[in-house]
Every structure is written in structure tokens, then in C-alpha cells.
Amino acid sequence: MSRYIQRYTDPERRNHWIVAISFVLAALSGLAVFHPSMYWLSNFFGGGPWTRILHPFLGLVMFLFFAITMVRFWHHNRLTANDKKWLSQWQDVVNNREHKLPESGRYNAGQKVMFWLMVVCMIVLLVTGVVFWRSVFGDLFPVGLIRLASLLHALAATVLIMGIIVHVYAAIWTKGSFRAMLRGTVSEAWAKKHHAAWYREKMTR
């Protein structure tokens, strides 16, 4: 019978799901006002005016709770020499030849790259969103800067949406990963296979 070890605490999982839910809502409301072909998404938020009102607040919730995650986990996501080697063996990664990859700590190199990509995108979204949040900040910024901020906001949002799609796919692809965020635990076999260095560290505490 498989034994299980804790990977995430209850507060960490709650924080993760708040970020995830607010991301989905912010993404849908943002897409609704981004292009006329997606305006129908505004029906989920009570129409166009309410979508425009709610979107920035949803973005703020997403950023604030992600900031908590960033503070908690940034030190686990520092890239090491092993991570660079892991990334250079991307063909082994996509072909599921994990036995050929360097051992991973709490997070592998792919997860670390995703973490820092999210950090950058979140900061860009926050800063640019403030610049063209006209109902709050009015005419504090020149039109040229507002246009640039709108472009950067859309680019960061696109990168983040694509990144999250990859993140979800990887969680489905790596069997047993969802349990970590649903129940907070993973099997010892899962830990040994995917994060051997982290598993040893847990067992020596």
C-alpha cells in the first residue's frame, strides 16, 4: 500500500485555488473586453459595464494572492546548475525519459521557469493595468503611455494564459500531481520518481 507525504499545507492549497479561480475570471473578463468576437463572455459577468468594472478588481485579487505564493516559494525556485542541465535535456523531458534527467528538488527546472514567467507577467499586468485604469487614475498618464501599457498588458496576458495552459497540461500529464493540490499529499513513489532530492530531504527531517 502506498504511503503518502505532505507536499502542500492547507493554507498553501487555499491560496493556490484562489489564484487559479481569480485567474480564470480575470482572463475571461479580459478577453470579453479585448475583442468584439469575445464580447459574449461578458454575459458571465452581468454585461459589458460590469465586466469592465470587475476585471481590474479580479486582477488585483489574483496578483495579491500570487504575491503570497511568490514570497512563500521563491527560494525553492532558484535555478541551479542541475536545472540548466535538466533544461538542456528537453528531449528526454518530452519523451518521458525521467531516469536520464538530473534529480529535482521540490520543483524541477520546467516548473521553476514557469514560476518566474508568472512572476514577470503578473508584475507587468499589475503595472500596465494601473496605467490604463481610467476610472480610478483618470488622466494621470499621457495617451501614448496608456496605449503602450494596453499593448504590453495584452502581450503579458497572452503569455500568461498560454503558460497556464501548459501548467495544467503538465499536471495532467504527470499522474499523481493533482492529488498534491486537492489533498496536499503525494505518494512516496511519486516523490521518489519526480522529485528525488526533495524526497530525501523530507525523509531526513
QUIQUIGI-V803773 format. One record per backbone hydrogen bond with DSSP energy under -1.0 kcal/mol. CO is the residue of the C=O (numbers start at 1). NH is the residue of the N-H. E is the energy in kcal/mol with one decimal. If there is no record, write none. Layout:
BEGIN
CO,NH,E
CO,NH,E
END
This chain:
BEGIN
3,188,-2.6
5,186,-2.3
9,13,-2.1
10,14,-2.6
11,15,-2.2
12,16,-2.0
13,17,-2.3
14,18,-2.0
15,19,-2.3
16,20,-2.5
17,21,-2.7
18,22,-2.4
19,23,-2.2
20,24,-2.1
21,25,-2.3
22,26,-2.6
23,27,-3.0
24,28,-2.5
25,29,-2.4
26,30,-2.3
27,31,-2.6
28,32,-1.8
29,33,-1.2
31,35,-1.3
35,38,-2.0
36,39,-1.4
38,41,-1.9
39,42,-2.2
40,43,-1.7
41,44,-1.7
42,45,-1.6
42,47,-2.6
47,51,-2.1
48,52,-2.3
49,53,-1.9
50,54,-2.9
51,55,-2.3
54,58,-2.5
55,59,-2.3
56,60,-1.9
57,61,-2.2
58,62,-2.4
59,63,-2.5
60,64,-2.8
61,65,-2.2
62,66,-1.9
63,67,-2.5
64,68,-1.1
65,69,-1.6
66,70,-2.9
67,71,-2.3
68,72,-2.1
69,73,-2.4
70,74,-1.7
73,76,-1.1
74,77,-1.3
80,84,-1.8
81,85,-1.9
82,86,-2.4
83,87,-2.6
84,88,-1.8
89,93,-1.4
90,94,-2.5
91,95,-1.3
92,97,-3.2
93,96,-1.5
97,100,-1.8
98,101,-1.5
104,197,-1.4
104,198,-1.2
108,112,-2.0
109,113,-2.4
110,114,-2.0
111,115,-2.2
112,116,-2.3
113,117,-2.2
114,118,-2.3
115,119,-2.1
116,120,-2.3
117,121,-2.5
118,122,-2.9
119,123,-2.1
120,124,-2.5
121,125,-2.8
122,126,-2.3
123,127,-2.6
124,128,-2.6
125,129,-2.1
126,130,-2.0
127,131,-1.6
128,132,-1.6
130,133,-1.2
132,134,-1.6
133,136,-1.3
133,137,-2.8
134,138,-1.9
137,140,-1.7
142,146,-2.1
143,147,-2.5
144,148,-2.0
145,149,-2.7
146,150,-2.3
147,151,-1.9
148,152,-2.6
149,153,-2.5
150,154,-2.0
151,155,-2.2
152,156,-2.8
153,157,-2.3
154,158,-2.2
155,159,-2.4
156,160,-2.5
157,161,-2.7
158,162,-2.4
159,163,-2.5
160,164,-2.6
161,165,-2.0
162,166,-2.0
163,167,-2.4
164,168,-2.7
165,169,-2.4
166,170,-2.8
167,171,-1.8
168,172,-2.0
169,173,-2.9
170,174,-2.4
173,175,-1.3
174,177,-2.0
177,180,-1.1
178,182,-1.6
179,183,-3.3
179,184,-1.2
184,7,-3.3
184,8,-1.9
186,5,-2.8
187,191,-2.3
188,192,-2.7
189,193,-2.0
190,194,-2.7
191,195,-2.2
195,199,-2.4
196,200,-2.3
197,201,-1.9
198,202,-2.3
199,203,-2.2
200,204,-1.3
END
